[in-house]
Amino acid sequence: MSHGTLVTRQFGHRARLALSPTEVSKADAQAHAARTLWNLLHAWWQMMPKDQRTLANADAAIRQARQDLDFLAVLPAQAAQAVLKTYVRAWKNCWEGRAAAPKFKARFRSVMAVDVPQSRDLHITRVHRRWGMVNLPRIGRVKFRWTKDLPVGKHANTENRITGARLVKDALGWHIAFRVTALEVTPEAHPGPEVGIDVGVTVPLALSDGTTYQHGQWLTGQEQAKLLSLEQRAAGRKAHRKPGERTSRRLRRTYDQIAQLRAKAKRRAADWQHQTTTAIARAYGTVVVEALTITNMVTSARGTVDEPGKNVAQKAGLNRSIAAEAWGRAVTMLAYKTARHGGALVKVPAPGTSRRCSACGTATPGSRESQAVFVCKNPDCGWSGNADHNAARNILHLYRIGLVAIPAAGRAVVRRARRAKPATAR
């Protein structure tokens, strides 16, 4: 590593909170208050004339609402200001074409979260090898799972510190996400080789050098049986519910149990992806992947009433399998991990990589005899091998031949992690 240049890196670290039932109720109340405040602010924004939609007027409206409505007072003032800033930022993203317009947040379809914009009152300490303590506004001092060294106490300074946090609730409970700013040494160029990666459903990651990364089921057999039982129970209770009738507490509880099992599977999948992408980033200097448009790949085949689709059930199953593999998340992990190790992530056009022979470069019909077998039908070639390995070699070849053979609309894009302005070493 170079010892002359330092860069400021911002990242987040998420940890599980250990809350008592009383503390859970307080956190839930704050999250519901934050969601309600968002909805009130959204209604106010739409009602007011454009020339009166200012931060000062919105701040005055929020202060008045917190005085008039008791249930909004449970939300700390700083968290309320964070809701306003997030809402205004959402409109700016909409105006600049990066996102859709802000919408009303429903009770059961919104993520429960509370922002802690300032870190001065957190007072984070490590009390055990596996646990730390943190102060949460209007909740108290609580424990959180210590899985990563954080810049706190004597290890914190102006360059390495925690700038804030956010409380987030999912199906497995409440978590805290710390916003960390750290000063790190700029890595030297990675001396490792180049590699192409083909993503798939049967073989999640196939590398051009013949290496494959696979995984089993994310849930055990007992957990899968329990999930099936819960889904059947939920379907039965839903069938007996009258149209327009409110969801019962028993059915809501069943939905929560289903969400917990699915969240557990998602967490195990993310852990596997983290370990796999870290190993790839450490071993290779240049990682080449396909520029896939995943949203188009998982489009439903149902069609319309006049022109119904074909093989709808099979396509729906394929869409679920593609979504479960989370290819986009794996590419995002590779992007910042290769940059941290001095490497680079390159994207090349995807069409034809699985149908073209990596030995002779021709694409003949029927060459891919099965999901795993590729046999070139070119009489002058006849190369055979693993289909995923063949596609990964084609992906790497597209990068090596350069931009000449790649159309301008789909040329390779080098993605590196965002970095702030370098600071001189002390």
Buried (B, 14 or more C-beta within 10 A) or exposed (E): EEEEEBBBBEEEBBBBBEBEEEBBEBBBBBBBBBBBBBBBBBEBBEEBEEEEBEEEEBEEBBEEBBEEEEEBBBBBEBBBBBBBEBBBEBBEBEEEEEEEEBEEBEEEEBEBBBBBBEBEEBEBEBEEEEEBBBBBBBBEEBBBBBEEEBBBEEEBEEBBBBEBBBBBBBBBBBBBBBBBBBBBEBBEEBEBEBBBBBBBBEBBBBBBBEBBBEEEEBBEEEBBEBBEEBBEBBEEBEEEEEEEEEEEEEBEEBBEBBBBBBBBBBBBBBEBBBEBBBEBBBBBBBBBBBBBEBEEEBEEBEEEEEEEEEEEEEBBEBBEEBEEBBBEBBBBBBBBBBBBBBBBBBBBBBEEBBBBBBBBEBBBEEBBEEEBEBBBBBEEBEBBBBBBBBBBBBBBBBBEEEEEEBEEEBEBEEBBBEEEEEEEEE
